């Protein structure tokens, strides 16, 4: 493990495979000091994570979220930190997004059947449990049914943006995602920017839209990418963030919590930015 901070983690509340309690215990066991629970389109795992963290006084849990957004020909993810999970406007929007996720996954299963991949919708629901259903749950059903070896294998041909069964979701612009997070009392950071088709242009555009940070330290980034992103973060005055993006999906190349993360100073800067945005001094 190379970090004591991991600001990108998922639980069973969205498309992770561990309960919030299990994830907190794993993080504490690996020596982490600060983590952020950043489930997709839901804050439902936060209360349990906070409760579980009481067992580990040396571990801090930051309330977070990950929102998916679209730009022409690409997908952008925006992370939110220090949000207010009880914000009614935020929860109303998230409810709408989660309903759209169910419709989207159902349509994907129907499209898969049209190309000879037959899944039971009930199995997709089983993998989602009470969490927000997403493409990874469809992928896990495909693994179970023998159509691919690992969940990640389902994306290039079937579930990815150019896949045979891809379905658009409820639309949200990156600027809209940043605004949602800020209205909920949080600060926004661009997730895994190196995956964007036009990275530098995308960072430049969002930097002027209220973005506070961007992921520099990411589990699958090499040293050259980290250096390049660090330069861009400094250029656009964005707080360097990062984490493992851990889901526990069972993919052979997935790294555990703490394999990547920003310095402790980044957490302090994010919290100060959130306090300033809420009018605290």
C-alpha positions in Angstrom: 0.0 0.0 0.0 1.3 3.4 -0.9 -1.3 5.8 0.5 -3.2 6.6 3.7 -5.9 8.5 1.9 -8.3 6.9 -0.7 -11.0 9.3 -2.0 -12.6 6.9 -4.6 -14.4 3.8 -3.2 -17.7 2.0 -4.0 -20.0 -0.1 -1.9 -22.9 -2.4 -2.4 -25.1 0.7 -2.3 -24.1 1.1 -6.0 -21.9 -1.2 -8.0 -19.4 -2.3 -5.3 -19.4 -5.8 -3.9 -18.8 -5.0 -0.2 -21.2 -3.6 2.3 -20.2 -0.2 3.7 -19.3 -1.9 6.9 -17.1 -4.4 5.1 -15.4 -1.7 3.1 -14.7 0.4 6.2 -13.2 -2.6 8.0 -11.0 -3.4 4.9 -9.8 0.2 4.7 -9.0 0.3 8.4 -7.2 -3.0 8.2 -5.0 -1.7 5.4 -4.0 1.3 7.5 -5.9 4.0 5.7 -6.6 7.2 7.7 -9.1 8.9 5.4 -11.5 7.5 2.9 -14.4 8.8 0.8 -17.4 6.7 0.0 -18.3 7.7 -3.6 -21.1 5.5 -4.8 -22.7 6.1 -8.1 -25.9 8.3 -7.9 -26.6 7.4 -4.3 -25.6 8.3 -0.7 -27.5 5.3 0.8 -24.3 3.7 2.0 -23.0 6.6 4.0 -25.0 6.2 7.2 -23.8 2.6 7.6 -20.2 3.6 6.8 -20.2 6.3 9.5 -21.6 3.9 12.0 -18.9 1.3 11.1 -16.1 3.9 11.4 -16.9 4.4 15.1 -15.1 1.1 15.6 -11.9 2.7 14.2 -11.2 6.1 15.8 -8.2 6.5 13.5 -10.2 6.4 10.3 -12.2 9.3 8.9 -15.0 8.8 6.4 -15.8 11.7 4.1 -19.3 11.8 2.6 -19.0 11.6 -1.2 -20.7 10.6 -4.4 -19.9 10.0 -8.1 -22.1 11.4 -10.8 -22.0 10.3 -14.4 -22.2 13.0 -17.1 -22.1 13.3 -20.9 -20.3 15.4 -23.4 -20.5 14.8 -27.2 -18.9 11.4 -27.9 -17.7 10.9 -24.4 -18.6 10.2 -20.7 -17.3 12.2 -17.8 -17.5 11.3 -14.1 -17.5 13.9 -11.4 -16.8 13.2 -7.7 -18.3 15.1 -4.9 -16.8 15.5 -1.4 -18.1 16.9 1.9 -21.7 16.9 0.5 -24.7 17.0 2.7 -26.4 13.6 2.3 -29.7 15.0 3.7 -30.0 17.8 1.1 -33.6 17.4 -0.3 -32.8 18.8 -3.8 -29.8 16.4 -4.1 -31.9 13.4 -3.0 -34.7 14.3 -5.5 -32.3 14.4 -8.4 -30.6 11.1 -7.3 -34.0 9.4 -7.1 -34.6 10.4 -10.7 -31.2 9.1 -11.8 -31.7 5.8 -10.1 -35.1 5.3 -11.8 -33.4 5.9 -15.1 -30.7 3.4 -14.3 -33.3 0.6 -13.8 -34.9 1.5 -17.2 -31.6 1.6 -18.8 -30.4 -1.8 -17.5 -33.7 -3.4 -18.5 -33.3 -2.1 -22.0 -29.7 -3.4 -22.1 -30.9 -6.9 -21.1 -33.4 -6.7 -24.0 -30.7 -5.6 -26.5 -28.4 -8.4 -25.3 -31.1 -10.9 -26.0 -31.3 -9.6 -29.6 -27.7 -10.5 -30.2 -27.9 -13.9 -28.6 -26.9 -13.1 -25.0 -29.8 -14.2 -22.8 -29.9 -13.1 -19.2 -32.6 -13.3 -16.5 -33.5 -9.8 -15.3 -33.9 -11.3 -11.9 -30.2 -12.1 -11.8 -29.2 -8.6 -12.7 -31.5 -7.4 -9.8 -29.9 -10.0 -7.5 -26.4 -8.6 -8.1 -27.7 -5.0 -7.6 -29.5 -5.9 -4.4 -30.9 -2.8 -2.8 -28.3 -0.6 -4.5 -28.4 1.5 -7.6 -28.4 -0.9 -10.6 -25.7 -0.3 -13.2 -23.8 -1.9 -16.1 -21.5 -3.8 -13.8 -24.5 -5.8 -12.5 -25.4 -6.7 -16.0 -21.7 -7.7 -16.6 -21.8 -9.9 -13.5 -24.9 -11.7 -14.8 -23.1 -12.3 -18.0 -20.1 -13.8 -16.2 -22.5 -16.0 -14.2 -24.2 -17.2 -17.4 -20.9 -18.0 -19.1 -20.7 -15.3 -21.7 -17.5 -13.8 -20.4 -14.7 -14.6 -17.9 -14.6 -11.3 -15.9 -17.0 -8.4 -15.6 -14.6 -6.1 -17.4 -14.8 -8.4 -20.5 -18.4 -7.5 -21.1 -17.7 -3.9 -21.9 -15.7 -3.7 -25.1 -18.2 -5.6 -27.2 -21.5 -5.3 -25.4 -21.8 -2.7 -22.6 -19.3 0.1 -23.4 -20.3 3.3 -25.2 -19.8 1.7 -28.6 -21.1 -1.8 -27.5 -23.9 -3.7 -29.1 -26.2 -3.3 -26.1 -25.2 0.2 -24.9 -28.1 2.4 -23.9 -27.9 6.1 -23.1 -28.9 7.2 -19.6 -30.6 10.2 -18.1 -28.5 13.1 -19.4 -26.4 15.3 -17.1 -23.7 17.6 -18.2 -20.4 17.8 -16.4 -21.2 21.4 -15.5 -24.6 20.3 -14.2 -22.9 17.6 -12.0 -20.6 20.2 -10.6 -23.5 22.5 -9.8 -25.5 19.6 -8.1 -22.5 18.9 -5.8 -21.9 22.6 -4.9 -25.6 23.1 -4.1 -25.4 20.1 -1.7 -22.6 21.9 0.1 -19.8 19.9 -1.4 -16.8 20.4 -3.7 -16.4 18.7 -7.1 -13.4 16.9 -8.5 -13.0 15.4 -12.0 -12.7 11.6 -11.8 -10.0 9.6 -13.8 -9.4 12.4 -16.4 -6.9 10.4 -18.4 -9.9 8.3 -19.7 -11.4 11.3 -21.4 -11.1 11.5 -25.2 -9.9 15.1 -25.0 -8.4 15.4 -21.6 -6.7 18.8 -21.6 -9.6 20.5 -23.3 -12.1 18.9 -20.9 -10.1 19.9 -17.8 -9.8 23.5 -19.1 -13.5 23.7 -19.7 -14.5 22.4 -16.3 -11.9 24.4 -14.4 -14.0 27.5 -15.1 -17.2 25.9 -14.0 -16.7 25.6 -10.3 -14.5 22.5 -10.3 -12.3 22.3 -7.2 -10.1 19.3 -7.9 -9.2 16.5 -10.2 -7.8 13.0 -9.8 -4.1 12.8 -10.2 -3.3 9.7 -8.2 -5.3 6.8 -9.6 -4.7 3.1 -9.2 -4.3 2.4 -12.9 -2.1 5.4 -13.7 1.6 5.0 -14.4 4.2 7.5 -13.2 4.2 9.5 -16.5 0.5 10.0 -16.4 0.6 11.1 -12.7 3.3 13.6 -13.5 1.3 14.9 -16.5 -1.9 15.2 -14.5 0.0 16.9 -11.6 1.2 19.5 -14.1 -2.4 20.1 -15.3 -3.7 20.4 -11.8 -1.2 23.0 -10.9 -1.8 24.9 -14.2 -5.6 25.1 -13.5 -5.2 25.5 -9.8 -7.1 22.3 -9.0 -6.6 20.2 -5.9 -4.9 16.9 -6.7 -7.2 14.1 -5.6 -7.3 10.3 -6.2 -7.9 6.8 -5.0 -8.2 3.2 -6.0 -11.7 3.3 -7.5 -12.2 0.0 -5.7 -15.4 -2.0 -6.4 -14.4 -5.5 -5.4 -15.8 -6.8 -8.7 -13.4 -9.7 -9.0 -11.5 -8.4 -12.1 -7.9 -9.8 -12.0 -6.4 -6.3 -12.5 -8.3 -4.6 -9.7 -6.2 -3.1 -6.9 -7.3 -2.9 -3.3 -8.0 0.3 -1.3 -4.9 2.3 -0.5 -2.9 1.4 -3.6 -3.3 4.9 -4.8 -4.3 8.2 -3.2 -3.5 11.8 -2.7 -1.5 13.4 0.1 -3.2 14.3 3.4 -2.9 18.0 2.4 -5.4 17.4 -0.4 -8.1 16.5 2.1 -7.3 19.6 4.1 -7.6 21.7 0.9 -10.9 20.1 -0.1 -12.4 20.6 3.3 -11.3 24.3 3.3 -12.8 24.8 -0.1 -16.1 23.2 1.0 -16.1 25.4 4.2 -15.5 28.5 2.1 -18.2 27.6 -0.4 -20.7 27.3 2.5 -19.6 30.7 3.8 -17.4 29.5 6.7 -14.2 31.2 7.5 
